[in-house]
């Protein structure tokens, strides 16, 4: 894999490690158990698919945290 390959997370680039799943990315950043919505390459990705979705170079991920209150 090209050492300069990256994926994008909330507008910032990160190195793309081989066989890294979306669930691992979220766990590394403390979002795995939080109520969040994931936009993966422009589409909402539901939680059951996080562990089977492998990050590819150039992927764009947006994490939106859900906040309660009123």
C-alpha positions in Angstrom: 0.0 0.0 0.0 1.2 3.5 -0.8 2.5 5.1 2.4 0.9 8.4 1.3 -2.6 7.0 1.0 -5.1 8.7 3.3 -8.7 8.7 4.2 -10.6 11.8 5.4 -12.4 12.0 8.8 -14.4 15.2 9.5 -12.3 17.1 7.0 -8.9 16.0 8.3 -6.6 13.4 6.5 -5.3 10.3 8.3 -3.0 7.5 7.1 -4.9 4.6 5.6 -3.7 1.4 7.3 -4.5 -1.9 5.6 -7.6 -3.8 6.9 -8.7 -0.9 9.1 -12.5 -1.1 9.7 -14.8 1.9 10.3 -15.5 0.4 13.7 -11.8 0.4 14.6 -11.5 4.1 13.5 -14.5 5.0 15.7 -13.1 3.0 18.6 -9.7 4.7 18.3 -11.3 8.1 18.5 -13.7 7.2 21.4 -16.9 7.3 19.3 -17.7 3.5 19.2 -20.3 3.6 22.0 -21.6 7.1 21.6 -24.8 8.0 19.7 -23.4 9.1 16.4 -24.5 9.2 12.8 -21.9 8.2 10.2 -21.8 9.6 6.7 -19.5 7.3 4.6 -18.7 8.7 1.2 -21.8 10.7 1.1 -24.3 8.1 2.4 -25.5 7.3 5.9 -24.0 4.0 7.0 -25.9 2.1 9.7 -24.2 0.7 12.8 -24.5 -3.0 11.8 -22.2 -2.3 8.8 -19.4 -0.4 10.7 -17.4 -3.5 11.5 -17.5 -5.0 8.0 -16.7 -1.7 6.2 -13.0 -1.5 5.5 -11.5 1.9 5.0 -10.0 2.6 1.6 -7.7 5.3 0.5 -9.7 8.5 -0.3 -12.7 7.5 1.7 -14.6 10.5 3.2 -16.2 9.9 6.6 -18.2 12.4 8.6 -19.2 11.7 12.2 -22.1 13.6 13.6 -22.6 13.4 17.4 -26.2 13.3 18.6 -26.8 15.6 21.5 -30.0 15.4 23.6 -31.7 18.2 25.3 -34.1 20.9 24.4 
